[in-house]
Amino acid sequence: MRTIKSVQDYFFKRTGFLASLMTFFAVIGPGIITSNVDNDAGGISTYSIAGAHFGYRLLWSIIPIIIILIITQEMNARMGVVTGKGLSDLIREKFGLKITFYLLLALFFTNLGNVMANFSGVAASLEIFGVSKYFSVPLAAFFIWWLIVKGNYKSVEKVFFVAVLFYSSYILSGFLAKPNWNDTLLATIKPNFDFQPNFLIILVGLVGTSVAPWQFFYLQASTVEKGIKVEEYKYARLDVILASISCMIVAYFIIVACAATLFKAGIRIENAKDAALALKPLAGKYCSALFAFGLLNASLFAASIIPLSTTYTICEGMGFESGLDRRFRDAPQFYGLYTALIVIGAGVVLIPRFPLLTVMVVSQVINGILLPFILIFMLSLTNRKDLMENYTNSKIVKLIAWLIVFVLTLLNLFMLVTLIFPLAK
């Protein structure tokens, strides 16, 4: 009898674990997708430059960036689960339509700049393989539009999960570059700070490309659309934690790959395309091809998600119907706006001599201005007992979150100053 009881106890414990595991896999998605989209064309270029220009010296920054991502995105997931509403919807309800309108207007233009940048990344990555942008960009734009308009939330999420898996190409590139792992690990745990302008600019860029306003709106909106319940919140939180770590592991290996090859050879680059081309004679054609493929995957992924985030945000804020499980006729504003962002974002990349760099810089300026305000809105909302009930921020989360707001505000002020008044190299 004792043996039978032991087997039963083991079985119930085991099935309890399996049930939890199945629930986790049912809930996982919004965090993983949101965090990995942060590694878009602009992000990959920033990580590549960090490794090529400064070697392993900036690897330590990955750890505090992970903490920033976990704290900020956990608040979004918690708000979405508890309230069942998106961030822009809550801002409109609690702070008024006028503030929401100007916030949405700024977000639209900064996100449009990011969409343009990612279609530019599609063009750049496939040009490495000899494909003209006049073929690759329209084809990519149509595929992205078709995927969203003709799919539903579950089917689209499955495609995005596949895209996340392809980020492993950067991890493989890091190993193919054959870095000095002793130097790499030491640089990871030992901060190496420098007050030289160029070093500070890249450090700000690493933080800025990892923490963007659009991600807060998309994460909360997708959490709501997925229908995650309060009792499943712990799995949503785990999703965010694993997502924050996984996306920065990718960033880590991009820096490592470029530090072990380009920095060692004294080669300076301006973007991810330069990095992919420069890796070929230094680390072999496979490393170069994987790097270029990673850029294509990241650009396509971000060119899908960022317009989607924008449409969620604006439609929620203005009270329009939104969601991937609705058809075009049921949510015309949602799909119409998404279509417009895809058409404009892809179209400008095809215009000869279009000032794409200027647009990207301006979008980053708006991004820098918006970020602290959005974080303050988030903190205010998650501290409200009437809104969050028993899921308000703890004292330690409040303290860390306000510290993050302060640090990000200083970093973004520095970024704005350096963009408006460029410092000498």
RODO-2510 file (C-alpha; in nm, 4 decimals, decimal comma):
residues 425
     n   res          X          Y          Z
     1     m     0,0000     0,0000     0,0000
     2     r     0,2832     0,2385     0,0892
     3     t     0,4386     0,1754    -0,2519
     4     i     0,1092     0,2434    -0,4303
     5     k     0,0599     0,5652    -0,2302
     6     s     0,4141     0,6778    -0,3156
     7     v     0,3476     0,6167    -0,6837
     8     q     0,0197     0,8100    -0,6612
     9     d     0,1884     1,1034    -0,4846
    10     y     0,4616     1,1081    -0,7475
    11     f     0,2047     1,0880    -1,0277
    12     f    -0,0025     1,3797    -0,8949
    13     k     0,3050     1,5905    -0,8348
    14     r     0,4284     1,5051    -1,1816
    15     t     0,0967     1,5803    -1,3512
    16     g     0,0802     1,9046    -1,1540
    17     f     0,4165     1,9984    -1,2977
    18     l     0,3062     1,8953    -1,6465
    19     a    -0,0147     2,0968    -1,6113
    20     s     0,1896     2,4025    -1,5103
    21     l     0,4241     2,3464    -1,8010
    22     m     0,1330     2,3210    -2,0450
    23     t    -0,0192     2,6411    -1,9055
    24     f     0,3129     2,8200    -1,9432
    25     f     0,3402     2,7164    -2,3085
    26     a    -0,0181     2,8332    -2,3618
    27     v     0,0564     3,1754    -2,2080
    28     i     0,4067     3,2341    -2,3464
    29     g     0,4315     3,4617    -2,6482
    30     p     0,3751     3,8335    -2,5880
    31     g     0,6970     3,8759    -2,3881
    32     i     0,9193     3,6627    -2,6140
    33     i     0,7947     3,8331    -2,9298
    34     t     0,8106     4,1879    -2,7941
    35     s     1,1616     4,1604    -2,6517
    36     n     1,3120     3,9945    -2,9577
    37     v     1,1665     4,2540    -3,1947
    38     d     1,3845     4,5039    -3,0084
    39     n     1,6726     4,3375    -3,1950
    40     d     1,5652     4,5036    -3,5198
    41     a     1,7814     4,6503    -3,7987
    42     g     1,8709     4,9553    -3,5887
    43     g     1,9461     4,7453    -3,2831
    44     i     2,1681     4,5016    -3,4717
    45     s     2,3577     4,7937    -3,6246
    46     t     2,4110     4,9438    -3,2783
    47     y     2,5347     4,6145    -3,1302
    48     s     2,7628     4,5610    -3,4312
    49     i     2,9165     4,9068    -3,3948
    50     a     2,9617     4,8532    -3,0194
    51     g     3,1648     4,5374    -3,0839
    52     a     3,3553     4,6675    -3,3867
    53     h     3,4556     5,0006    -3,2293
    54     f     3,5019     4,9063    -2,8620
    55     g     3,5673     4,5322    -2,8590
    56     y     3,4372     4,3556    -2,5486
    57     r     3,4307     4,6723    -2,3344
    58     l     3,0521     4,7207    -2,3461
    59     l     2,9489     4,3628    -2,2710
    60     w     2,8885     4,4480    -1,9030
    61     s     2,6005     4,6788    -2,0063
    62     i     2,3936     4,3769    -2,1136
    63     i     2,3233     4,2823    -1,7488
    64     p     2,1681     4,6168    -1,6359
    65     i     1,9734     4,6353    -1,9641
    66     i     1,8196     4,2937    -1,8850
    67     i     1,7120     4,4264    -1,5433
    68     i     1,5572     4,7375    -1,7030
    69     l     1,3644     4,5232    -1,9510
    70     i     1,2358     4,2845    -1,6841
    71     i     1,1134     4,5633    -1,4519
    72     t     0,9437     4,7734    -1,7217
    73     q     0,7881     4,4926    -1,9243
    74     e     0,6653     4,3071    -1,6175
    75     m     0,4561     4,6143    -1,5338
    76     n     0,2966     4,5991    -1,8794
    77     a     0,2170     4,2298    -1,8552
    78     r     0,0705     4,2800    -1,5073
    79     m    -0,1457     4,5739    -1,6200
    80     g    -0,2741     4,3811    -1,9194
    81     v    -0,3628     4,0718    -1,7148
    82     v    -0,5291     4,2594    -1,4259
    83     t    -0,7203     4,5295    -1,6181
    84     g    -0,7846     4,3515    -1,9490
    85     k    -0,7046     4,6796    -2,1263
    86     g    -0,4205     4,8143    -2,3383
    87     l    -0,1850     5,0890    -2,2225
    88     s    -0,3169     5,3633    -2,4528
    89     d    -0,6740     5,2742    -2,3504
    90     l    -0,5819     5,3212    -1,9825
    91     i    -0,3940     5,6467    -2,0499
    92     r    -0,7036     5,7864    -2,2281
    93     e    -0,9301     5,6822    -1,9401
    94     k    -0,7089     5,8148    -1,6595
    95     f    -0,5326     6,1141    -1,8189
    96     g    -0,7760     6,2386    -2,0818
    97     l    -0,8174     6,2426    -2,4589
    98     k    -0,6018     6,5507    -2,5255
    99     i    -0,2853     6,4026    -2,3699
   100     t    -0,3568     6,0714    -2,5401
   101     f    -0,3970     6,2365    -2,8826
   102     y    -0,0597     6,4133    -2,8723
   103     l     0,1074     6,1006    -2,7358
   104     l    -0,0365     5,8907    -3,0186
   105     l     0,0648     6,1481    -3,2787
   106     a     0,4256     6,1399    -3,1599
   107     l     0,4249     5,7598    -3,1437
   108     f     0,2911     5,7371    -3,4988
   109     f     0,5789     5,9381    -3,6448
   110     t     0,8546     5,7738    -3,4414
   111     n     0,7218     5,4263    -3,5241
   112     l     0,6906     5,5177    -3,8918
   113     g     1,0611     5,6063    -3,8891
   114     n     1,1358     5,2659    -3,7348
   115     v     0,9272     5,0877    -4,0008
   116     m     1,1255     5,2662    -4,2734
   117     a     1,4502     5,1646    -4,1057
   118     n     1,3494     4,7995    -4,0995
   119     f     1,2448     4,7887    -4,4646
   120     s     1,5831     4,9453    -4,5313
   121     g     1,7292     4,6518    -4,3360
   122     v     1,5422     4,4074    -4,5618
   123     a     1,6900     4,5803    -4,8670
   124     a     2,0440     4,5896    -4,7219
   125     s     2,0478     4,2246    -4,6119
   126     l     1,9303     4,0856    -4,9462
   127     e     2,1592     4,3138    -5,1451
   128     i     2,4436     4,1163    -4,9832
   129     f     2,3063     3,8107    -5,1674
   130     g     2,2659     4,0078    -5,4923
   131     v     1,8897     4,0747    -5,4713
   132     s     1,7734     4,4229    -5,5775
   133     k     1,5728     4,6268    -5,3274
   134     y     1,3164     4,6990    -5,6010
   135     f     1,2289     4,3293    -5,5867
   136     s     1,2922     4,2419    -5,2200
   137     v     1,1143     4,5332    -5,0492
   138     p     0,7771     4,5127    -5,2339
   139     l     0,7770     4,1327    -5,1912
   140     a     0,8522     4,1642    -4,8180
   141     a     0,5859     4,4328    -4,7749
   142     f     0,3207     4,2188    -4,9445
   143     f     0,4127     3,9109    -4,7375
   144     i     0,3945     4,1076    -4,4106
   145     w     0,0620     4,2682    -4,5062
   146     w    -0,0877     3,9344    -4,6150
   147     l     0,0291     3,7610    -4,2963
   148     i    -0,1486     4,0098    -4,0679
   149     v    -0,4609     4,0857    -4,2700
   150     k    -0,5387     3,7249    -4,3638
   151     g    -0,4323     3,5604    -4,0377
   152     n    -0,5645     3,5556    -3,6816
   153     y    -0,3828     3,5999    -3,3508
   154     k    -0,2865     3,2323    -3,3098
   155     s    -0,1596     3,1848    -3,6657
   156     v     0,0360     3,5116    -3,6620
   157     e     0,1898     3,4273    -3,3245
   158     k     0,3117     3,0913    -3,4579
   159     v     0,4898     3,2643    -3,7473
   160     f     0,6471     3,5111    -3,5052
   161     f     0,7696     3,2233    -3,2872
   162     v     0,9505     3,0783    -3,5883
   163     a     1,1103     3,4183    -3,6513
   164     v     1,2344     3,4252    -3,2906
   165     l     1,4093     3,0899    -3,3419
   166     f     1,6054     3,2288    -3,6373
   167     y     1,7801     3,4761    -3,4062
   168     s     2,0013     3,1814    -3,3124
   169     s     2,1970     3,2589    -3,6306
   170     y     2,3665     3,5388    -3,4368
   171     i     2,4635     3,3027    -3,1566
   172     l     2,6205     3,0720    -3,4151
   173     s     2,8020     3,3718    -3,5680
   174     g     2,9466     3,4509    -3,2265
   175     f     3,0947     3,1021    -3,1938
   176     l     3,2199     3,0977    -3,5545
   177     a     3,4094     3,4201    -3,4837
   178     k     3,6224     3,2255    -3,2302
   179     p     3,6431     3,4897    -2,9552
   180     n     3,8736     3,4798    -2,6546
   181     w     3,6223     3,3482    -2,4005
   182     n     3,8330     3,4463    -2,0972
   183     d     3,8377     3,8097    -2,2113
   184     t     3,4688     3,7883    -2,2993
   185     l     3,3588     3,6602    -1,9590
   186     l     3,5794     3,9096    -1,7736
   187     a     3,4311     4,1999    -1,9733
   188     t     3,0811     4,0708    -1,8914
   189     i     3,1224     4,0864    -1,5140
   190     k     3,3665     4,3784    -1,4866
   191     p     3,2207     4,7207    -1,5818
   192     n     3,4495     4,9241    -1,8050
   193     f     3,3211     5,2817    -1,8100
   194     d     3,4598     5,5661    -2,0178
   195     f     3,3552     5,9322    -2,0308
   196     q     3,4740     5,9743    -2,3884
   197     p     3,1840     6,1106    -2,6026
   198     n     3,1879     5,8255    -2,8556
   199     f     3,1782     5,5623    -2,5815
   200     l     2,8861     5,7356    -2,4081
   201     i     2,6941     5,7731    -2,7347
   202     i     2,7174     5,3996    -2,8072
   203     l     2,6234     5,3158    -2,4460
   204     v     2,3154     5,5372    -2,4768
   205     g     2,2421     5,3688    -2,8090
   206     l     2,2569     5,0219    -2,6514
   207     v     2,0037     5,1208    -2,3864
   208     g     1,7884     5,3208    -2,6282
   209     t     1,7625     5,0446    -2,8852
   210     s     1,6671     4,7933    -2,6136
   211     v     1,3975     5,0028    -2,4412
   212     a     1,1560     5,1661    -2,6872
   213     p     0,8074     5,3181    -2,6293
   214     w     0,6322     5,0987    -2,8887
   215     q     0,7206     4,7781    -2,7013
   216     f     0,5220     4,8774    -2,3908
   217     f     0,2053     4,9294    -2,5946
   218     y     0,2453     4,6117    -2,7997
   219     l     0,3246     4,3852    -2,5037
   220     q     0,0206     4,4993    -2,3085
   221     a    -0,2111     4,4869    -2,6118
   222     s    -0,1014     4,1356    -2,7103
   223     t    -0,1318     4,0187    -2,3487
   224     v    -0,4910     4,1419    -2,3472
   225     e    -0,5740     3,9924    -2,6890
   226     k    -0,4320     3,6571    -2,5857
   227     g    -0,6803     3,6577    -2,2965
   228     i    -0,4353     3,5739    -2,0179
   229     k    -0,6186     3,5455    -1,6835
   230     v    -0,5105     3,6760    -1,3432
   231     e    -0,4451     3,3244    -1,2152
   232     e    -0,2050     3,2775    -1,5083
   233     y    -0,0114     3,5960    -1,4306
   234     k     0,2916     3,4113    -1,2887
   235     y     0,3426     3,2469    -1,6282
   236     a     0,3138     3,5816    -1,8062
   237     r     0,5783     3,7183    -1,5707
   238     l     0,8066     3,4220    -1,6452
   239     d     0,7501     3,4860    -2,0173
   240     v     0,8769     3,8429    -1,9717
   241     i     1,1806     3,7364    -1,7689
   242     l     1,2895     3,4678    -2,0160
   243     a     1,2228     3,7045    -2,3065
   244     s     1,4372     3,9827    -2,1605
   245     i     1,7258     3,7415    -2,1074
   246     s     1,6980     3,5693    -2,4465
   247     c     1,6865     3,8873    -2,6536
   248     m     1,9941     4,0287    -2,4797
   249     i     2,1812     3,6999    -2,5250
   250     v     2,1400     3,7604    -2,8990
   251     a     2,2708     4,1162    -2,8547
   252     y     2,5604     3,9782    -2,6513
   253     f     2,6719     3,7429    -2,9289
   254     i     2,6433     4,0132    -3,1945
   255     i     2,8852     4,2269    -2,9924
   256     v     3,1116     3,9264    -2,9360
   257     a     3,1196     3,8342    -3,3075
   258     c     3,2154     4,1868    -3,4131
   259     a     3,4619     4,2366    -3,1269
   260     a     3,6477     3,9126    -3,2022
   261     t     3,6847     3,9958    -3,5711
   262     l     3,6266     4,3563    -3,6769
   263     f     3,7683     4,5248    -3,3665
   264     k     4,0693     4,2945    -3,3716
   265     a     4,1325     4,3849    -3,7372
   266     g     4,0773     4,7574    -3,6773
   267     i     3,7773     4,7736    -3,9146
   268     r     3,5181     5,0443    -3,8460
   269     i     3,1599     5,0083    -3,9667
   270     e     2,8454     5,2198    -3,9880
   271     n     2,5707     4,9565    -3,9873
   272     a     2,4877     4,5841    -3,9767
   273     k     2,5316     4,5432    -4,3536
   274     d     2,8915     4,6638    -4,3243
   275     a     2,9462     4,4138    -4,0436
   276     a     2,8110     4,1207    -4,2460
   277     l     3,0301     4,2073    -4,5453
   278     a     3,3415     4,2648    -4,3330
   279     l     3,3012     3,9319    -4,1509
   280     k     3,3447     3,7238    -4,4678
   281     p     3,7248     3,7513    -4,5066
   282     l     3,7785     3,7494    -4,1292
   283     a     3,5476     3,4766    -4,0006
   284     g     3,4453     3,2900    -4,3146
   285     k     3,1522     3,2948    -4,5549
   286     y     2,9254     3,0994    -4,3189
   287     c     2,9633     3,3508    -4,0373
   288     s     2,9008     3,6365    -4,2827
   289     a     2,5966     3,4657    -4,4363
   290     l     2,4461     3,3872    -4,0935
   291     f     2,4951     3,7486    -3,9894
   292     a     2,3240     3,8745    -4,3065
   293     f     2,0414     3,6207    -4,2680
   294     g     1,9921     3,7362    -3,9093
   295     l     1,9583     4,0959    -4,0319
   296     l     1,6931     3,9901    -4,2854
   297     n     1,4973     3,7942    -4,0243
   298     a     1,5154     4,0762    -3,7697
   299     s     1,4114     4,3388    -4,0241
   300     l     1,1117     4,1365    -4,1471
   301     f     1,0091     4,0573    -3,7891
   302     a     1,0258     4,4196    -3,6745
   303     a     0,8609     4,5498    -3,9949
   304     s     0,5644     4,3264    -3,9018
   305     i     0,5435     4,4012    -3,5295
   306     i     0,6112     4,7761    -3,5082
   307     p     0,3235     4,8720    -3,7451
   308     l     0,1052     4,6258    -3,5527
   309     s     0,2035     4,7888    -3,2247
   310     t     0,1225     5,1306    -3,3722
   311     t    -0,2224     5,0252    -3,4894
   312     y    -0,3036     4,8654    -3,1533
   313     t    -0,1918     5,1794    -2,9726
   314     i    -0,3800     5,4315    -3,1859
   315     c    -0,7008     5,2295    -3,2174
   316     e    -0,7133     5,1604    -2,8428
   317     g    -0,6393     5,5243    -2,7606
   318     m    -0,9086     5,6536    -2,9967
   319     g    -1,1630     5,3873    -2,9026
   320     f    -1,1659     5,2040    -3,2398
   321     e    -1,2125     4,8295    -3,2794
   322     s    -0,8792     4,6475    -3,2937
   323     g    -0,7307     4,2978    -3,2879
   324     l    -0,6050     4,0250    -3,5185
   325     d    -0,9099     3,8075    -3,4510
   326     r    -1,1354     4,0706    -3,6128
   327     r    -1,1874     4,0881    -3,9884
   328     f    -1,1151     4,3900    -4,2082
   329     r    -1,4837     4,4914    -4,2277
   330     d    -1,5158     4,4748    -3,8465
   331     a    -1,2028     4,6835    -3,7743
   332     p    -1,1412     4,9019    -4,0844
   333     q    -0,9398     5,1639    -3,8934
   334     f    -0,7113     4,8965    -3,7474
   335     y    -0,6302     4,7252    -4,0761
   336     g    -0,6391     5,0483    -4,2766
   337     l    -0,3770     5,2092    -4,0548
   338     y    -0,1637     4,8936    -4,0634
   339     t    -0,1787     4,8899    -4,4430
   340     a    -0,0824     5,2598    -4,4617
   341     l     0,2221     5,2081    -4,2383
   342     i     0,3424     4,9141    -4,4496
   343     v     0,2910     5,0993    -4,7802
   344     i     0,4609     5,4203    -4,6610
   345     g     0,7417     5,2402    -4,4772
   346     a     0,8293     5,0222    -4,7756
   347     g     0,7611     5,2900    -5,0363
   348     v     1,0092     5,5483    -4,9110
   349     v     1,2941     5,2945    -4,9199
   350     l     1,2408     5,2709    -5,2971
   351     i     1,2601     5,6479    -5,3518
   352     p     1,6051     5,7470    -5,4858
   353     r     1,7974     5,9833    -5,2557
   354     f     1,5214     5,9840    -4,9932
   355     p     1,6698     6,1260    -4,6663
   356     l     1,6140     5,8014    -4,4753
   357     l     1,8951     5,8709    -4,2272
   358     t     1,7387     6,2057    -4,1328
   359     v     1,4003     6,0407    -4,0781
   360     m     1,5607     5,7725    -3,8598
   361     v     1,7455     6,0315    -3,6494
   362     v     1,4296     6,2404    -3,6004
   363     s     1,2340     5,9297    -3,4991
   364     q     1,4996     5,8471    -3,2396
   365     v     1,4790     6,2048    -3,1046
   366     i     1,1015     6,1682    -3,0600
   367     n     1,1594     5,8253    -2,9081
   368     g     1,4008     5,9753    -2,6545
   369     i     1,1570     6,2487    -2,5588
   370     l     0,8617     6,0121    -2,5192
   371     l     1,0252     5,7308    -2,3236
   372     p     1,0421     5,8925    -1,9753
   373     f     0,6843     6,0220    -2,0047
   374     i     0,5480     5,6788    -2,0970
   375     l     0,7375     5,5188    -1,8094
   376     i     0,5883     5,7769    -1,5711
   377     f     0,2389     5,6988    -1,7041
   378     m     0,3061     5,3274    -1,6502
   379     l     0,4301     5,3813    -1,2949
   380     s     0,1337     5,6002    -1,2095
   381     l    -0,1118     5,3431    -1,3441
   382     t     0,0488     5,0400    -1,1780
   383     n     0,0587     5,2223    -0,8421
   384     r    -0,3192     5,2812    -0,8435
   385     k    -0,5065     5,0536    -0,6022
   386     d    -0,8423     5,1235    -0,7708
   387     l    -0,6990     4,9968    -1,1015
   388     m    -0,4587     4,7204    -1,0002
   389     e    -0,6284     4,5983    -0,6781
   390     n    -0,3797     4,3661    -0,5047
   391     y    -0,1321     4,3818    -0,7935
   392     t     0,0132     4,7282    -0,7416
   393     n     0,3914     4,7785    -0,7446
   394     s     0,5841     4,6683    -0,4379
   395     k     0,8087     4,9212    -0,2623
   396     i     1,1239     4,7703    -0,4112
   397     v     0,9748     4,7735    -0,7632
   398     k     0,8723     5,1386    -0,7172
   399     l     1,2236     5,2310    -0,6063
   400     i     1,3954     5,0475    -0,8920
   401     a     1,1423     5,1744    -1,1487
   402     w     1,1871     5,5401    -1,0484
   403     l     1,5642     5,4916    -1,0609
   404     i     1,5243     5,3504    -1,4139
   405     v     1,3149     5,6535    -1,5141
   406     f     1,5837     5,8877    -1,3770
   407     v     1,8714     5,7061    -1,5501
   408     l     1,6876     5,6713    -1,8830
   409     t     1,5912     6,0390    -1,8730
   410     l     1,9559     6,1406    -1,8276
   411     l     2,0712     5,9020    -2,1020
   412     n     1,8078     6,0233    -2,3448
   413     l     1,8857     6,3889    -2,2710
   414     f     2,2471     6,3090    -2,3537
   415     m     2,1382     6,1333    -2,6744
   416     l     1,9262     6,4312    -2,7796
   417     v     2,2097     6,6766    -2,7172
   418     t     2,4560     6,4663    -2,9150
   419     l     2,2113     6,4254    -3,2046
   420     i     2,1354     6,7978    -3,2197
   421     f     2,4937     6,9081    -3,1502
   422     p     2,7147     6,6235    -3,2801
   423     l     3,0347     6,5786    -3,0816
   424     a     3,3690     6,5515    -3,2509
   425     k     3,4935     6,1983    -3,3074
***
